[in-house]
Amino acid sequence: MATYGIDTNVLVYWQMGDLPEHAHVEAFFEREVYSGRNELALCPLILYEFVHVVDHAAVDASVG
């Protein structure tokens, strides 16, 4: 079993289905993580950045 360190951009691609990279990231998660073959490692800074980016994207979408 391997442990993958995931960066903010990967989480953003996973969350935002309208991005072109979403399908690739979802396939990776299905193949490597959801299957139980491997694990993810996240540090608090990555989670903070993810929430910041996704939250601001939601605000921008509602305004524009």
C-alpha beads as a LAMMPS data file, in Angstrom:
LAMMPS data file: protein, C-alpha beads

64 atoms
63 bonds

1 atom types
1 bond types

-500.0 500.0 xlo xhi
-500.0 500.0 ylo yhi
-500.0 500.0 zlo zhi

Masses

1 110.0

Atoms # bond

1 1 1 0.000 0.000 0.000
2 1 1 1.257 3.453 -0.950
3 1 1 0.391 6.809 0.543
4 1 1 -0.176 9.696 -1.856
5 1 1 0.343 13.262 -0.736
6 1 1 -2.360 15.306 -2.414
7 1 1 -1.940 18.983 -3.249
8 1 1 -4.645 21.650 -3.297
9 1 1 -5.112 21.667 -7.053
10 1 1 -5.976 17.948 -7.063
11 1 1 -8.688 18.492 -4.451
12 1 1 -10.062 21.447 -6.416
13 1 1 -10.197 19.384 -9.623
14 1 1 -11.940 16.580 -7.722
15 1 1 -14.546 18.935 -6.232
16 1 1 -15.311 21.044 -9.306
17 1 1 -16.864 18.761 -11.889
18 1 1 -16.935 21.386 -14.645
19 1 1 -13.134 21.546 -14.866
20 1 1 -11.478 19.471 -17.617
21 1 1 -9.133 17.803 -15.097
22 1 1 -12.033 16.484 -12.997
23 1 1 -12.445 13.222 -14.926
24 1 1 -8.734 12.383 -14.618
25 1 1 -8.671 13.048 -10.877
26 1 1 -11.904 11.119 -10.282
27 1 1 -10.484 8.142 -12.214
28 1 1 -7.312 8.307 -10.121
29 1 1 -9.309 8.344 -6.868
30 1 1 -11.464 5.423 -8.018
31 1 1 -8.453 3.367 -9.110
32 1 1 -6.069 4.172 -6.257
33 1 1 -8.072 5.305 -3.224
34 1 1 -11.748 4.277 -3.333
35 1 1 -10.619 0.739 -4.164
36 1 1 -8.727 0.592 -0.856
37 1 1 -5.409 -0.071 -2.596
38 1 1 -3.766 3.123 -1.348
39 1 1 -4.208 6.000 1.085
40 1 1 -4.178 9.784 0.912
41 1 1 -2.135 12.076 3.140
42 1 1 -3.308 15.640 3.685
43 1 1 -1.797 18.350 5.827
44 1 1 -3.892 21.098 7.425
45 1 1 -2.476 23.778 5.097
46 1 1 -3.716 21.885 2.027
47 1 1 -7.202 21.606 3.520
48 1 1 -7.193 25.316 4.378
49 1 1 -6.150 26.258 0.838
50 1 1 -8.807 23.936 -0.629
51 1 1 -11.609 25.488 1.424
52 1 1 -10.367 28.974 0.546
53 1 1 -10.291 28.276 -3.218
54 1 1 -13.600 26.426 -3.379
55 1 1 -15.381 28.934 -1.144
56 1 1 -14.169 31.869 -3.252
57 1 1 -15.166 30.067 -6.454
58 1 1 -18.697 29.650 -5.096
59 1 1 -18.886 33.337 -4.170
60 1 1 -17.555 34.397 -7.586
61 1 1 -20.106 32.173 -9.350
62 1 1 -22.998 33.636 -7.388
63 1 1 -21.923 37.226 -8.060
64 1 1 -21.026 36.912 -11.715

Bonds

1 1 1 2
2 1 2 3
3 1 3 4
4 1 4 5
5 1 5 6
6 1 6 7
7 1 7 8
8 1 8 9
9 1 9 10
10 1 10 11
11 1 11 12
12 1 12 13
13 1 13 14
14 1 14 15
15 1 15 16
16 1 16 17
17 1 17 18
18 1 18 19
19 1 19 20
20 1 20 21
21 1 21 22
22 1 22 23
23 1 23 24
24 1 24 25
25 1 25 26
26 1 26 27
27 1 27 28
28 1 28 29
29 1 29 30
30 1 30 31
31 1 31 32
32 1 32 33
33 1 33 34
34 1 34 35
35 1 35 36
36 1 36 37
37 1 37 38
38 1 38 39
39 1 39 40
40 1 40 41
41 1 41 42
42 1 42 43
43 1 43 44
44 1 44 45
45 1 45 46
46 1 46 47
47 1 47 48
48 1 48 49
49 1 49 50
50 1 50 51
51 1 51 52
52 1 52 53
53 1 53 54
54 1 54 55
55 1 55 56
56 1 56 57
57 1 57 58
58 1 58 59
59 1 59 60
60 1 60 61
61 1 61 62
62 1 62 63
63 1 63 64
